[in-house]
Amino acid sequence: MFGPVVGPRIELPSPVAKCVLYPLNHLLNSPALHGSPVFLMPFSCGLRALRPVCAGALFLGAAGLAHAIGPDAPDEGALELDLAIQALKDEVVQFNRDAQLAEETHLYPPETRLSVYISTSVPHLLLSEVSVSVDDGAPVQYRYRDRDARALHSGDALQRLLRLNVARGAHRIQVQYAGELAEARKEPIPVSGSFTGDFEKGIEPAELELRVVRGSGRKDVDMKLRQWKVVE
């Protein structure tokens, strides 16, 4: 067995390896060398012989580090593929919009189409349920989740309640609604009401807005009907 390494030792730090200088008369399998990469050479070569080895190790370490952390050059082919995929997505979205518009135009022609929307101008009003019927038709009901009720307070929000076909002439709309006034630091106040209004259907599409407003007298809230003029 060989004994531990003894004699002069010079270490030069490097990002890649530890350069160690030992006398020539010691072997590579010495326990002192285990655990770290080293360059061994005769001591007589001196620092002049060691400089090219360590310089090469430093160069390789710097090159490897730059490759590891440096940004890769953009691949023109990948960029073109990215742009093509995005353009295809945009075309699909536009196609779906056009298809939906064509379907609605087919199902609800302008001369018979009726759309009914709801909005509110009452702060802290959270609707829970709305039921709408036109003439003698079956009522259409909508139940609100909390986030849906709060969304009606986002700017001039409008929610479409129904869309159907009606003949030209006079019609009547009936509405039932319920909710609560949820003001901060106060117990919620349940509110409910009903509304009946008349409107005229012409050759153009009919667009109706049911707007919940502050009530007068003992009523906390009330409802108004507004008919929009459609400009094609």
LINUR-V652329 format. One record per helix or strand of 2 or more residues. SS is the DSSP state (A for helix, B for strand). FROM is the first residue (numbers start at 1). LEN is the number of residues. If there is no record, write none. Layout:
{{SS FROM LEN} {SS FROM LEN}}
This chain:
{{B 10 3} {B 19 3} {A 31 3} {A 43 27} {A 76 32} {B 113 8} {B 125 10} {B 140 4} {A 146 6} {B 159 7} {B 169 13} {B 189 13} {B 206 9} {B 221 8}}
